[in-house]
């Protein structure tokens, strides 16, 4: 990957001209059919998802939107294998997630899904390099290999000269780039981003979305959960939820 620095992102005209370029989708990576999710709150049953059908292929760039209470966060947790459905079928790369136990779900999360959070979730006392290599420690990768991969991931997001800085020595945009490098370092099947620009100013948010654009162009599968229309429009497909159901699913305009 060609590194991106804060000053090297494309201008608005260039972003607009390539915005509708769509890569051919690859093999089916997520296959959800008839998924429901119920929560019990006291004597009340909450229907968070009411029979969701969703297919996501490799090399797609997808945004998930919906108002508060729409089921957006529940679906994100389901896609990230942080939760399992009450009923219905969920297959991830052909594996039946719905029937997995906690250890199997953790293995899917560690190996197949790169998470990017609004709040960055970095270890404050560790430098960027250690934060990025952390998933590889859990995966049992040797020290030499994980340092090499973490250094490369930081170079890929334009932070080759900041790898020994701690989070409090980095700007918000740089901290999010560290989080993106950490998501990339395991070479996951999908990158799942929850409000990735939510804690950033508008200019830095555009730079992060430019980075996502490059990740997509280079073949990554991106799922961005957001309530912001301008963020969603960077994707190629938008899924909108309401009352636990998919209200619409189509190309981003």
C-alpha positions in Angstrom: 0.0 0.0 0.0 1.1 3.5 -0.7 1.2 5.4 2.5 -1.1 8.4 3.0 -0.1 11.4 4.9 -2.4 14.2 6.2 -1.4 16.3 3.2 -1.5 13.7 0.5 -5.2 12.9 0.3 -7.1 13.8 -2.9 -8.9 17.0 -3.2 -12.7 17.2 -3.3 -12.8 17.1 -7.1 -10.6 14.0 -7.3 -12.7 12.3 -4.7 -15.9 13.1 -6.5 -14.5 11.9 -9.8 -13.7 8.5 -8.5 -16.5 8.2 -5.9 -18.6 5.8 -8.0 -15.8 3.6 -9.1 -16.8 0.1 -7.9 -14.6 -2.9 -7.6 -16.0 -6.2 -8.7 -17.3 -8.0 -5.6 -15.6 -11.3 -4.7 -16.8 -14.4 -2.9 -19.5 -14.2 -0.3 -18.1 -13.5 3.1 -21.2 -12.8 5.2 -24.5 -14.5 4.6 -27.3 -13.6 7.0 -30.9 -15.0 6.6 -33.9 -14.4 8.9 -31.8 -13.2 11.8 -33.6 -12.0 14.9 -32.3 -10.8 18.2 -34.4 -10.5 21.4 -33.3 -8.9 24.6 -35.2 -9.2 27.9 -35.3 -6.0 30.0 -37.3 -6.7 33.2 -40.6 -8.1 32.0 -40.3 -6.5 28.6 -39.0 -8.3 25.4 -37.0 -6.0 23.1 -37.0 -7.0 19.4 -33.7 -5.5 18.3 -33.7 -7.4 14.9 -36.8 -8.8 13.3 -35.7 -11.1 10.5 -32.8 -9.5 8.7 -31.4 -10.8 5.4 -28.0 -9.5 4.3 -25.2 -10.7 2.0 -21.8 -9.0 1.9 -19.1 -10.0 -0.6 -15.4 -9.6 -0.4 -14.2 -6.2 -1.8 -17.4 -4.5 -1.0 -17.6 -1.0 0.7 -20.8 -0.9 2.7 -22.3 1.6 5.1 -24.9 0.7 7.7 -27.2 3.5 8.8 -30.3 3.9 11.0 -31.8 6.1 13.7 -31.4 5.3 17.4 -33.3 2.1 18.2 -33.2 0.9 14.6 -31.1 -2.2 15.4 -27.9 -0.7 13.8 -25.7 -1.4 16.8 -27.1 -4.8 17.3 -26.4 -5.7 13.7 -22.9 -4.3 14.0 -22.3 -6.6 17.0 -23.7 -9.5 15.1 -21.5 -8.8 12.1 -18.4 -8.5 14.4 -19.2 -11.8 16.1 -19.6 -9.9 19.4 -23.1 -11.4 19.7 -25.1 -14.3 18.2 -28.6 -14.3 16.9 -31.6 -15.5 18.8 -32.8 -17.1 15.6 -31.8 -17.3 12.0 -28.7 -18.2 10.1 -25.4 -16.3 10.1 -22.5 -17.7 8.1 -19.1 -16.0 8.0 -16.8 -17.3 5.2 -19.0 -20.5 5.2 -18.8 -21.0 8.9 -22.0 -21.2 11.0 -21.5 -18.4 13.5 -24.9 -18.8 15.1 -23.8 -22.1 16.7 -20.3 -21.1 17.8 -19.2 -21.0 21.4 -17.3 -18.1 22.9 -13.8 -19.4 22.1 -14.8 -20.0 18.5 -16.3 -16.5 18.2 -13.1 -15.0 19.7 -11.0 -16.8 17.2 -13.1 -15.4 14.3 -12.8 -11.9 15.8 -9.1 -12.1 16.2 -8.3 -13.6 12.8 -11.0 -12.5 10.4 -12.3 -9.1 11.6 -10.4 -5.8 12.0 -12.2 -3.4 14.3 -12.0 0.4 14.1 -13.8 2.2 16.9 -14.9 5.8 17.4 -12.9 6.1 20.6 -9.7 4.5 19.1 -9.3 2.0 22.0 -5.6 2.4 22.2 -3.4 1.4 25.3 -2.4 4.8 26.6 1.0 3.7 28.0 2.0 1.8 24.9 3.5 3.3 21.8 1.9 3.0 18.3 4.0 0.0 17.4 2.9 -2.0 20.4 -0.7 -1.1 20.0 -0.7 -2.3 16.4 1.1 -5.6 17.2 -1.2 -6.5 20.0 -3.6 -8.6 18.0 -0.7 -10.6 16.6 0.4 -11.4 20.2 -3.0 -12.9 20.9 -2.7 -14.8 17.6 0.6 -16.4 18.7 2.7 -14.7 16.0 6.5 -14.7 16.7 8.0 -11.4 17.9 10.1 -10.8 14.8 7.2 -11.4 12.5 4.7 -9.3 14.4 7.1 -6.3 14.7 7.7 -6.5 11.0 4.0 -6.6 10.2 3.1 -3.9 12.7 5.8 -1.6 11.2 4.5 -2.2 7.7 0.9 -1.5 8.8 2.0 1.8 10.3 3.9 2.7 7.1 0.8 1.8 5.1 -1.3 4.4 7.0 1.4 7.1 6.8 2.7 6.8 10.3 6.1 5.3 9.7 7.7 8.2 11.6 5.3 8.0 14.6 5.5 4.3 15.5 7.4 5.0 18.8 5.0 7.7 19.9 2.4 7.1 22.6 -1.3 8.0 22.0 -1.1 11.3 24.0 1.7 12.4 21.7 -0.5 11.9 18.6 -3.3 13.9 17.1 -6.8 12.5 16.9 -6.4 11.7 13.3 -3.1 10.0 14.0 -4.6 7.9 16.8 -7.3 6.8 14.4 -4.7 5.8 11.8 -3.0 3.7 14.5 -6.3 2.0 15.1 -6.7 1.4 11.4 -3.2 -0.1 11.2 -4.1 -2.4 14.1 -7.2 -3.5 12.3 -5.2 -4.2 9.1 -2.3 -6.0 10.8 -4.0 -9.4 11.0 -4.9 -9.3 7.3 -8.6 -9.7 8.1 -11.5 -10.7 5.9 -13.4 -7.6 6.8 -12.7 -4.2 8.4 -15.6 -3.2 10.6 -15.6 0.5 11.6 -18.0 2.0 14.2 -18.4 5.8 13.7 -14.7 6.1 12.6 -14.9 9.9 12.3 -17.1 10.5 15.3 -14.3 12.0 17.5 -12.6 13.9 14.7 -12.9 17.4 13.3 -14.4 17.6 9.8 -11.0 18.1 8.0 -9.4 15.1 9.8 -12.6 13.1 9.2 -12.2 13.6 5.5 -8.6 12.5 5.6 -9.6 9.3 7.4 -12.3 8.6 4.8 -9.7 9.2 2.1 -7.7 6.5 3.8 -10.7 4.1 3.8 -11.1 4.9 0.1 -7.6 3.7 -0.6 -8.1 0.6 1.5 -11.1 -0.2 -0.6 -9.4 0.4 -3.9 -6.6 -2.0 -2.8 -9.1 -4.8 -2.2 -10.2 -4.6 1.4 -13.8 -5.3 2.5 -15.1 -2.3 4.5 -18.2 -2.1 6.6 -18.8 1.3 8.2 -21.5 1.9 10.7 -22.4 5.6 10.9 -25.3 8.0 11.4 -23.6 10.6 9.2 -24.8 10.8 5.6 -21.6 12.4 4.3 -19.6 9.5 5.8 -22.0 6.9 4.3 -21.7 8.5 0.9 -18.1 7.4 0.7 -19.3 3.8 0.6 -20.6 2.1 -2.6 -23.6 0.6 -0.9 -25.9 1.8 1.9 -28.0 -0.4 4.1 -30.6 1.5 6.1 -32.3 0.0 9.2 -35.6 0.9 10.9 -37.4 -0.9 13.7 -35.1 -3.9 13.5 -35.6 -4.4 9.7 -33.7 -3.4 6.6 -35.6 -0.5 5.2 -33.5 -0.1 2.0 -30.3 -1.6 0.6 -28.8 -0.1 -2.5 -26.0 1.9 -4.2 -24.8 5.0 -2.5 -25.8 8.1 -4.5 
